[in-house]
Amino acid sequence: MRHLSARQGESLKQRLQERATTLRAEISAALRQQDTPDTLHLANRLAETGDDALADLEISLDIASVERDMRELRQVVAALERIGKESFGVCEDCTAPIPFARLDRKSTRLNSSHT
């Protein structure tokens, strides 16, 4: 983290912590919905249309959303673990410093492995 100032490092850490909190809340809410009558809309949709493929698609989309959030949360937690290390902010492939602007964008929503 040599090329980042202490202020930049703290800013990234704060943004990552906020993102982790948001993701945990979204995952928790999605999982809580699985045990409530609100999810009966999937079963009702199947009964209304008789379309197994449509019901399977809706269920798959719900599961995919939770899986995507869990994958991102794992990336955020891993970034938080690396943030204090000398190698944070350095590309693992080419060892070039990653510009703060790029790290800052990624701290909001991680989408790639270059952190």
TORKOL-4160 file (C-alpha; in steps of 0.2 Angstrom, whole numbers, padded with zeros to 4 digits, m for minus):
115
<pt num="1" X="0000" Y="0000" Z="0000"/>
<pt num="2" X="0015" Y="0011" Z="m0002"/>
<pt num="3" X="0008" Y="0021" Z="m0016"/>
<pt num="4" X="m0008" Y="0026" Z="m0006"/>
<pt num="5" X="m0009" Y="0039" Z="0007"/>
<pt num="6" X="m0015" Y="0034" Z="0025"/>
<pt num="7" X="m0031" Y="0044" Z="0021"/>
<pt num="8" X="m0034" Y="0035" Z="0004"/>
<pt num="9" X="m0032" Y="0018" Z="0014"/>
<pt num="10" X="m0044" Y="0023" Z="0027"/>
<pt num="11" X="m0056" Y="0029" Z="0014"/>
<pt num="12" X="m0055" Y="0012" Z="0005"/>
<pt num="13" X="m0057" Y="0003" Z="0021"/>
<pt num="14" X="m0072" Y="0012" Z="0026"/>
<pt num="15" X="m0081" Y="0010" Z="0009"/>
<pt num="16" X="m0077" Y="m0009" Z="0010"/>
<pt num="17" X="m0084" Y="m0010" Z="0027"/>
<pt num="18" X="m0100" Y="m0001" Z="0022"/>
<pt num="19" X="m0101" Y="m0013" Z="0007"/>
<pt num="20" X="m0099" Y="m0028" Z="0018"/>
<pt num="21" X="m0113" Y="m0022" Z="0029"/>
<pt num="22" X="m0124" Y="m0019" Z="0015"/>
<pt num="23" X="m0121" Y="m0036" Z="0007"/>
<pt num="24" X="m0124" Y="m0045" Z="0024"/>
<pt num="25" X="m0140" Y="m0036" Z="0026"/>
<pt num="26" X="m0146" Y="m0040" Z="0008"/>
<pt num="27" X="m0141" Y="m0058" Z="0010"/>
<pt num="28" X="m0149" Y="m0059" Z="0027"/>
<pt num="29" X="m0165" Y="m0052" Z="0020"/>
<pt num="30" X="m0166" Y="m0064" Z="0005"/>
<pt num="31" X="m0163" Y="m0079" Z="0016"/>
<pt num="32" X="m0177" Y="m0073" Z="0029"/>
<pt num="33" X="m0189" Y="m0072" Z="0014"/>
<pt num="34" X="m0186" Y="m0090" Z="0010"/>
<pt num="35" X="m0196" Y="m0094" Z="0026"/>
<pt num="36" X="m0210" Y="m0082" Z="0024"/>
<pt num="37" X="m0227" Y="m0083" Z="0015"/>
<pt num="38" X="m0221" Y="m0069" Z="0004"/>
<pt num="39" X="m0211" Y="m0082" Z="m0006"/>
<pt num="40" X="m0227" Y="m0091" Z="m0010"/>
<pt num="41" X="m0228" Y="m0080" Z="m0026"/>
<pt num="42" X="m0217" Y="m0093" Z="m0034"/>
<pt num="43" X="m0228" Y="m0107" Z="m0030"/>
<pt num="44" X="m0243" Y="m0097" Z="m0035"/>
<pt num="45" X="m0235" Y="m0092" Z="m0051"/>
<pt num="46" X="m0233" Y="m0110" Z="m0055"/>
<pt num="47" X="m0251" Y="m0114" Z="m0051"/>
<pt num="48" X="m0257" Y="m0100" Z="m0061"/>
<pt num="49" X="m0247" Y="m0103" Z="m0077"/>
<pt num="50" X="m0243" Y="m0122" Z="m0075"/>
<pt num="51" X="m0226" Y="m0117" Z="m0082"/>
<pt num="52" X="m0213" Y="m0127" Z="m0073"/>
<pt num="53" X="m0199" Y="m0118" Z="m0083"/>
<pt num="54" X="m0205" Y="m0101" Z="m0078"/>
<pt num="55" X="m0206" Y="m0106" Z="m0060"/>
<pt num="56" X="m0189" Y="m0114" Z="m0061"/>
<pt num="57" X="m0182" Y="m0098" Z="m0069"/>
<pt num="58" X="m0189" Y="m0087" Z="m0055"/>
<pt num="59" X="m0182" Y="m0099" Z="m0042"/>
<pt num="60" X="m0165" Y="m0099" Z="m0051"/>
<pt num="61" X="m0164" Y="m0080" Z="m0052"/>
<pt num="62" X="m0167" Y="m0078" Z="m0033"/>
<pt num="63" X="m0154" Y="m0091" Z="m0029"/>
<pt num="64" X="m0142" Y="m0083" Z="m0042"/>
<pt num="65" X="m0144" Y="m0066" Z="m0033"/>
<pt num="66" X="m0140" Y="m0073" Z="m0016"/>
<pt num="67" X="m0125" Y="m0082" Z="m0023"/>
<pt num="68" X="m0119" Y="m0066" Z="m0032"/>
<pt num="69" X="m0120" Y="m0056" Z="m0016"/>
<pt num="70" X="m0111" Y="m0070" Z="m0006"/>
<pt num="71" X="m0097" Y="m0070" Z="m0019"/>
<pt num="72" X="m0095" Y="m0052" Z="m0018"/>
<pt num="73" X="m0095" Y="m0052" Z="0001"/>
<pt num="74" X="m0081" Y="m0065" Z="0000"/>
<pt num="75" X="m0071" Y="m0053" Z="m0011"/>
<pt num="76" X="m0074" Y="m0038" Z="0000"/>
<pt num="77" X="m0069" Y="m0048" Z="0016"/>
<pt num="78" X="m0053" Y="m0054" Z="0007"/>
<pt num="79" X="m0049" Y="m0036" Z="0002"/>
<pt num="80" X="m0052" Y="m0030" Z="0020"/>
<pt num="81" X="m0040" Y="m0043" Z="0026"/>
<pt num="82" X="m0027" Y="m0037" Z="0013"/>
<pt num="83" X="m0029" Y="m0018" Z="0015"/>
<pt num="84" X="m0016" Y="m0017" Z="0029"/>
<pt num="85" X="m0003" Y="m0027" Z="0019"/>
<pt num="86" X="0011" Y="m0020" Z="0009"/>
<pt num="87" X="0004" Y="m0029" Z="m0007"/>
<pt num="88" X="m0013" Y="m0021" Z="m0006"/>
<pt num="89" X="m0016" Y="m0010" Z="m0021"/>
<pt num="90" X="m0004" Y="m0019" Z="m0032"/>
<pt num="91" X="m0009" Y="m0030" Z="m0046"/>
<pt num="92" X="m0006" Y="m0048" Z="m0042"/>
<pt num="93" X="m0002" Y="m0052" Z="m0061"/>
<pt num="94" X="0010" Y="m0038" Z="m0066"/>
<pt num="95" X="0014" Y="m0030" Z="m0048"/>
<pt num="96" X="0010" Y="m0013" Z="m0055"/>
<pt num="97" X="0002" Y="m0001" Z="m0043"/>
<pt num="98" X="m0017" Y="0000" Z="m0045"/>
<pt num="99" X="m0022" Y="0019" Z="m0046"/>
<pt num="100" X="m0032" Y="0025" Z="m0031"/>
<pt num="101" X="m0047" Y="0030" Z="m0042"/>
<pt num="102" X="m0049" Y="0012" Z="m0048"/>
<pt num="103" X="m0048" Y="0005" Z="m0031"/>
<pt num="104" X="m0060" Y="0018" Z="m0025"/>
<pt num="105" X="m0073" Y="0013" Z="m0038"/>
<pt num="106" X="m0070" Y="m0006" Z="m0034"/>
<pt num="107" X="m0073" Y="m0003" Z="m0016"/>
<pt num="108" X="m0091" Y="0001" Z="m0019"/>
<pt num="109" X="m0094" Y="m0014" Z="m0030"/>
<pt num="110" X="m0081" Y="m0027" Z="m0033"/>
<pt num="111" X="m0082" Y="m0035" Z="m0050"/>
<pt num="112" X="m0064" Y="m0041" Z="m0054"/>
<pt num="113" X="m0050" Y="m0050" Z="m0045"/>
<pt num="114" X="m0037" Y="m0035" Z="m0047"/>
<pt num="115" X="m0037" Y="m0028" Z="m0029"/>
